[in-house]
């Protein structure tokens, strides 16, 4: 069994890549919930949904989030009414949030709903939210404290960030199965997600970082920074703003305490020695997952 510590799009692509090289039933994703939000009275779990849709073959490739074949009639109508429409919920996607919210009202947990939605969509991987308790990624900016989606979508991750914190982290407990999966996994993979805002919330849940430290030899990370830049999103800018080196070496330094091996892109092969000096082993392959063969090559390297 392998465990994949997961944010959104990068993790979803890596999880899909594993399908080609191992049994889907033997994959557990522990998923970030720091991006989750409530809008229009509905609970939305972007990273869980991105992974579910991707593994079901239903993701909207153009947007990177939401469902394929999406329409926007409800949002357009809401916009015309002067309602809050900056966070776009497609007509098909809305069904997921209605379903989840109704299940919560009847006492179900995030874990329950993640498993139900995965099952309905034919997803065989086990998807575990890292916690069922409130956990929110907060950006401290000149404009005050912003929730993840206010920073990311409303402000298009375009304003300077002074720091990031994870509200609720100290009080929350790992969801059922999370620590057991980390203890029992043959290998633990840190997906090529944003270290500061997608992976750090997972590490901030009590018990998770400790378990990774204990399993360090079996933990392998895939760098989301290639040749000094992020493929998608603000990982490079955030790393710089928060005082980290924007390179695969910076990522290795960030994870060195919890992981013994890092996969870097072929373009960064000249950084190998610097990472080895930090006490990590290095593997090199194409990490971009631009096509099926490249994705398979990365999955194979991670499992080797
Ligand atoms: N990202 C956007 O850039 N704009 C949106 O309006 C938007 C809506 C949205 C709705 C549901 C969902 O599951 C994801 C959505 N995302 C949107 C993506 C999301 O903001 C981020 O990509 C993740 O939270 C980061 O992993």
Boltz pocket constraint, residues with backbone or C-beta under 6 A from the ligand:
constraints:
  - pocket:
      binder: B
      contacts: [[A, 7], [A, 8], [A, 9], [A, 35], [A, 44], [A, 45], [A, 46], [A, 47], [A, 49], [A, 50], [A, 65], [A, 66], [A, 86], [A, 87], [A, 88], [A, 89], [A, 93], [A, 149], [A, 152], [A, 153]]
      max_distance: 6.0
